[in-house]
Amino acid sequence: MDRNLALEMVRVTEASALAAARWMGKGDPVSADQAAVDAMHLTLNSQSIDGRIALGMGESGAVPKLYTGEEIGAGGPNHIELAIDPLECTKSVAYGRSNAMAVVAMAPPGEFFSPPSQYMEKLAVGPQAAGVIDLSLSIEENLSRIAKAKGYAIADLTVVILDRERHADMIARIRKLGARIHLIPDGDVAAAIAAATPGTGIDVLVGTGGSSEGVLAAAALRCIGGEIQTRLAPSDRQETDELRRTGYGNLSRVYRAADLVRGDNVMFVATGVTDGDLLNGVNYRADGATTHSLVLRSKTKTKRFIVTEHYFEDNPLY
């Protein structure tokens, strides 16, 4: 992939974001998600790529579009694999909450980690703290290391974590340590990237979330020099047995960014659907809409924020 395909893929994530944002606050997550899927599928198939979805919306037969293994694109010299999420944070759109995005990550064939869809423990930081974190250590030790690496007092660190009952003990321990906490209802992909982006006010992401979101976050962090460490966290015996059956039975293994997305030619693009820690959401006007996107490329270490003015009469132009 010599061309920066991510710049071309902005059109894909913009289309998904524009379609999904029509459903913001309407209480219908299914329709919001379907709108994003339809828009992404349509625009991906218009791209000059020979693509395959390595991490999609589900297995073939379980979902009709954007399934794992689907061949996609209009054909061309660029043979790539994609990890996609047409609408990260579906409920955030439905209920008017933050951090919803449309996301596409790209890499050469065979580079994406693809375990069964389950939960992962995650710990993500930016370049300043890369190399000092260790998921096998306690949260107290990790926050102490991160603060030292950044030249902060622990009380000045801001830790972002999903607002879930499963995190109650960790939240209590972080509060006891004295660090600041930013609870989010959804959106740990955006939060992981925000932890590695200056000016967001976020220093570290911790907690348990989806495995596909962990891979997408790793793709972004491969591009900007941050670090993420993850560990598979099955929620019951059936999920544990499934991991063992598929060759992922070592539950103590820590997967780093380079394990989740291998190689050095990774690209990542996201467009905001609702306002969040990383991106602004879609802003509709009488004659169109404005979108805010992030484009990353590991090969050149470039980070671009793109604001696009769209003009249309009745419907978003895909």
C-alpha positions as CSV (number, residue, x, y, z in Angstrom):
1,M,0.0,0.0,0.0
2,D,2.1,2.9,-1.3
3,R,-0.8,5.3,-1.6
4,N,-2.4,6.8,1.5
5,L,-5.7,5.0,1.0
6,A,-7.0,6.4,4.3
7,L,-7.4,9.7,2.6
8,E,-9.7,8.1,0.1
9,M,-11.5,6.1,2.8
10,V,-12.6,9.3,4.5
11,R,-15.4,9.4,2.0
12,V,-16.5,6.0,3.4
13,T,-16.6,7.0,7.0
14,E,-18.1,10.3,6.2
15,A,-21.0,8.5,4.4
16,S,-21.6,6.2,7.4
17,A,-21.5,9.1,9.8
18,L,-23.8,11.3,7.8
19,A,-26.3,8.4,7.5
20,A,-26.2,7.4,11.2
21,A,-26.4,11.0,12.5
22,R,-29.9,11.3,11.1
23,W,-31.0,9.0,13.9
24,M,-29.3,10.9,16.8
25,G,-31.6,10.9,19.8
26,K,-34.5,9.1,18.2
27,G,-34.2,6.1,20.5
28,D,-33.8,3.6,17.6
29,P,-30.3,2.0,17.7
30,V,-31.2,-0.6,15.1
31,S,-32.1,1.9,12.4
32,A,-29.0,4.0,13.2
33,D,-26.8,1.0,12.9
34,Q,-28.5,-0.2,9.7
35,A,-28.2,3.3,8.1
36,A,-24.4,3.3,8.8
37,V,-23.9,-0.3,7.5
38,D,-25.8,0.4,4.3
39,A,-23.8,3.7,3.6
40,M,-20.5,2.0,4.4
41,H,-21.2,-1.0,2.2
42,L,-22.3,1.2,-0.7
43,T,-19.2,3.5,-0.6
44,L,-16.7,0.7,0.1
45,N,-17.9,-1.0,-3.0
46,S,-17.2,2.1,-5.0
47,Q,-13.6,2.3,-3.9
48,S,-10.8,1.2,-6.3
49,I,-9.6,-1.6,-4.0
50,D,-9.4,-5.4,-4.0
51,G,-10.5,-5.7,-0.4
52,R,-11.5,-8.3,2.1
53,I,-13.1,-7.6,5.5
54,A,-11.0,-9.2,8.2
55,L,-13.0,-8.0,11.1
56,G,-16.6,-7.2,10.3
57,M,-20.1,-7.0,11.7
58,G,-20.4,-10.8,12.2
59,E,-19.8,-14.1,10.5
60,S,-21.1,-14.9,7.0
61,G,-24.7,-16.0,7.2
62,A,-25.2,-14.1,10.5
63,V,-25.3,-10.7,8.9
64,P,-26.0,-9.8,5.2
65,K,-23.5,-7.0,4.8
66,L,-19.9,-6.2,6.0
67,Y,-19.4,-9.7,7.4
68,T,-16.0,-11.1,8.2
69,G,-14.6,-12.6,5.0
70,E,-16.6,-10.5,2.6
71,E,-14.8,-9.5,-0.6
72,I,-15.4,-5.8,-1.1
73,G,-14.4,-2.9,-3.4
74,A,-14.6,-2.2,-7.1
75,G,-11.3,-3.9,-7.9
76,G,-7.9,-2.4,-8.4
77,P,-4.2,-2.8,-7.6
78,N,-4.6,-2.3,-3.9
79,H,-5.1,-5.7,-2.2
80,I,-6.0,-4.9,1.4
81,E,-7.8,-6.2,4.4
82,L,-10.1,-4.0,6.6
83,A,-11.3,-3.9,10.1
84,I,-14.5,-1.9,10.2
85,D,-17.2,-0.5,12.5
86,P,-19.8,1.5,10.6
87,L,-21.1,2.8,13.9
88,E,-19.0,2.5,17.0
89,C,-21.4,3.4,19.9
90,T,-24.8,2.6,18.4
91,K,-26.6,3.5,21.6
92,S,-24.8,6.8,21.9
93,V,-26.4,7.8,18.6
94,A,-29.8,6.5,19.6
95,Y,-29.8,8.3,22.9
96,G,-27.8,11.4,22.0
97,R,-24.7,10.5,23.9
98,S,-21.0,11.1,23.1
99,N,-18.1,9.4,21.3
100,A,-20.0,7.7,18.4
101,M,-17.8,7.3,15.3
102,A,-17.6,5.5,11.9
103,V,-14.3,3.6,11.7
104,V,-12.2,1.8,9.0
105,A,-8.7,0.4,9.6
106,M,-6.6,-1.0,6.8
107,A,-3.5,-3.3,6.5
108,P,-2.0,-5.8,4.1
109,P,-3.6,-9.2,4.1
110,G,-3.1,-11.4,7.2
111,E,-2.2,-8.5,9.6
112,F,-5.3,-8.3,11.8
113,F,-5.8,-10.3,15.0
114,S,-9.2,-12.0,14.8
115,P,-10.3,-13.9,17.9
116,P,-13.9,-14.8,18.6
117,S,-15.9,-11.7,19.5
118,Q,-15.5,-11.4,23.2
119,Y,-14.4,-9.0,25.9
120,M,-10.8,-7.8,26.5
121,E,-9.1,-6.1,29.4
122,K,-7.4,-3.0,28.0
123,L,-4.8,-0.5,29.1
124,A,-3.9,2.3,26.6
125,V,-1.6,5.3,26.8
126,G,0.1,7.8,24.5
127,P,3.8,8.0,23.4
128,Q,5.1,9.5,26.6
129,A,4.0,6.5,28.7
130,A,4.6,3.8,26.0
131,G,7.0,1.2,27.3
132,V,6.2,1.7,31.0
133,I,2.8,0.0,31.3
134,D,2.3,-3.6,32.1
135,L,-1.2,-5.1,32.2
136,S,0.0,-7.9,34.5
137,L,0.6,-5.4,37.2
138,S,-2.0,-3.6,39.4
139,I,-3.8,-0.5,38.4
140,E,-2.0,1.3,41.2
141,E,1.4,0.4,39.9
142,N,0.5,1.3,36.3
143,L,-0.9,4.7,37.2
144,S,2.2,5.4,39.3
145,R,4.4,4.5,36.3
146,I,2.3,6.6,33.9
147,A,2.4,9.6,36.1
148,K,6.2,9.3,36.5
149,A,6.7,9.0,32.7
150,K,4.6,12.0,32.0
151,G,6.1,14.1,34.9
152,Y,2.7,14.3,36.6
153,A,1.5,13.9,40.1
154,I,-1.0,10.9,40.2
155,A,-3.7,13.4,41.3
156,D,-3.3,15.2,37.9
157,L,-3.8,12.0,35.8
158,T,-7.2,11.7,34.0
159,V,-8.3,8.0,33.6
160,V,-11.1,7.2,31.2
161,I,-13.2,4.1,31.8
162,L,-16.5,2.7,30.6
163,D,-19.3,3.3,33.1
164,R,-20.1,-0.3,33.8
165,E,-20.9,-2.3,37.0
166,R,-18.0,-4.6,36.2
167,H,-15.6,-1.7,36.7
168,A,-16.9,-0.7,40.2
169,D,-14.0,-2.1,42.1
170,M,-11.4,-0.6,39.7
171,I,-13.1,2.8,39.9
172,A,-13.0,2.7,43.7
173,R,-9.3,1.8,43.7
174,I,-8.5,4.6,41.2
175,R,-10.4,7.1,43.4
176,K,-8.5,5.9,46.5
177,L,-5.3,6.5,44.7
178,G,-6.3,10.1,43.9
179,A,-6.4,10.1,40.1
180,R,-9.2,11.9,38.3
181,I,-11.8,9.7,36.5
182,H,-13.7,10.4,33.2
183,L,-16.6,7.9,33.0
184,I,-18.0,7.3,29.5
185,P,-21.2,5.5,28.6
186,D,-19.6,3.9,25.4
187,G,-16.8,4.6,23.0
188,D,-13.5,3.1,24.2
189,V,-12.0,3.3,20.7
190,A,-12.3,7.1,20.7
191,A,-11.1,7.1,24.3
192,A,-8.0,5.0,23.6
193,I,-7.0,7.3,20.8
194,A,-7.7,10.4,22.9
195,A,-5.3,9.0,25.5
196,A,-2.6,9.2,22.9
197,T,-3.6,12.6,21.5
198,P,-2.3,15.8,23.0
199,G,-4.9,18.3,24.1
200,T,-7.7,15.9,24.9
201,G,-7.1,16.0,28.7
202,I,-7.1,12.2,28.8
203,D,-4.0,10.3,29.9
204,V,-5.0,6.6,30.0
205,L,-7.8,4.2,29.1
206,V,-8.4,1.2,31.4
207,G,-11.2,-1.4,31.7
208,T,-12.8,-4.2,29.8
209,G,-14.5,-3.8,26.5
210,G,-15.1,-5.5,23.1
211,S,-12.3,-7.3,21.4
212,S,-13.0,-5.8,18.0
213,E,-12.8,-2.3,19.5
214,G,-9.4,-3.3,21.0
215,V,-8.1,-4.2,17.5
216,L,-9.4,-0.9,16.0
217,A,-7.8,1.0,18.8
218,A,-4.5,-0.9,18.3
219,A,-4.6,0.1,14.6
220,A,-4.8,3.8,15.5
221,L,-2.1,3.5,18.2
222,R,0.2,1.7,15.8
223,C,0.0,4.9,13.7
224,I,0.7,7.5,16.4
225,G,3.1,5.8,18.7
226,G,0.9,5.0,21.6
227,E,0.6,1.7,23.3
228,I,-2.2,-0.6,24.1
229,Q,-2.1,-3.9,26.1
230,T,-5.0,-6.3,26.2
231,R,-6.0,-9.7,27.6
232,L,-8.9,-11.8,26.6
233,A,-11.6,-11.8,29.3
234,P,-14.4,-14.4,28.6
235,S,-17.5,-13.8,30.7
236,D,-18.5,-17.4,31.2
237,R,-17.5,-21.0,30.8
238,Q,-19.0,-21.2,27.3
239,E,-16.8,-18.3,26.1
240,T,-13.8,-19.8,27.8
241,D,-14.4,-23.1,26.0
242,E,-14.8,-21.3,22.7
243,L,-11.4,-19.6,23.1
244,R,-9.7,-22.9,23.9
245,R,-11.4,-24.5,20.9
246,T,-10.1,-21.8,18.5
247,G,-6.6,-21.7,19.9
248,Y,-6.8,-18.7,22.3
249,G,-7.0,-20.6,25.5
250,N,-4.0,-18.9,27.2
251,L,-6.0,-16.3,29.1
252,S,-3.0,-14.9,30.9
253,R,-1.4,-13.8,27.6
254,V,-1.0,-10.1,27.1
255,Y,-1.6,-8.9,23.5
256,R,0.2,-5.7,22.6
257,A,-0.6,-3.4,19.6
258,A,1.8,-5.2,17.4
259,D,0.1,-8.5,18.2
260,L,-3.4,-7.1,17.4
261,V,-2.3,-5.4,14.1
262,R,0.9,-6.8,12.7
263,G,3.2,-5.2,10.1
264,D,4.2,-1.5,9.7
265,N,1.8,-0.4,7.0
266,V,-1.4,0.4,8.9
267,M,-3.9,3.1,8.1
268,F,-6.9,4.3,10.2
269,V,-9.7,6.7,9.5
270,A,-12.7,7.7,11.7
271,T,-15.4,10.3,11.3
272,G,-17.4,11.6,14.3
273,V,-21.1,10.9,14.5
274,T,-21.8,12.6,17.9
275,D,-19.5,15.0,19.7
276,G,-16.8,13.2,21.8
277,D,-13.4,13.3,23.4
278,L,-11.7,13.0,20.0
279,L,-13.9,14.2,17.2
280,N,-16.9,16.5,16.7
281,G,-20.1,15.0,15.5
282,V,-22.0,15.6,12.3
283,N,-23.4,19.2,12.3
284,Y,-26.4,19.6,9.9
285,R,-27.1,22.9,8.2
286,A,-30.0,24.0,5.9
287,D,-27.9,23.2,2.8
288,G,-25.8,20.3,4.0
289,A,-23.6,19.2,6.9
290,T,-20.1,19.4,8.4
291,T,-18.1,16.4,9.4
292,H,-14.9,16.0,11.4
293,S,-12.5,13.1,10.6
294,L,-9.2,11.7,11.8
295,V,-6.8,10.1,9.3
296,L,-3.7,8.2,10.5
297,R,-0.9,6.3,8.7
298,S,1.8,4.3,10.4
299,K,4.3,4.5,7.5
300,T,4.6,8.2,7.7
301,K,3.4,8.8,11.3
302,T,1.0,11.5,9.9
303,K,-2.1,12.6,11.8
304,R,-4.7,14.6,9.9
305,F,-7.9,16.2,11.2
306,I,-10.2,16.9,8.3
307,V,-13.2,19.1,8.4
308,T,-15.4,18.6,5.4
309,E,-18.4,20.8,4.3
310,H,-21.0,18.7,2.5
311,Y,-23.7,20.2,0.3
312,F,-26.9,18.3,-0.6
313,E,-30.6,19.0,-1.1
314,D,-32.5,16.2,0.6
315,N,-30.0,13.3,1.4
316,P,-26.3,12.9,2.2
317,L,-24.2,12.4,-0.9
318,Y,-22.4,9.1,-0.5
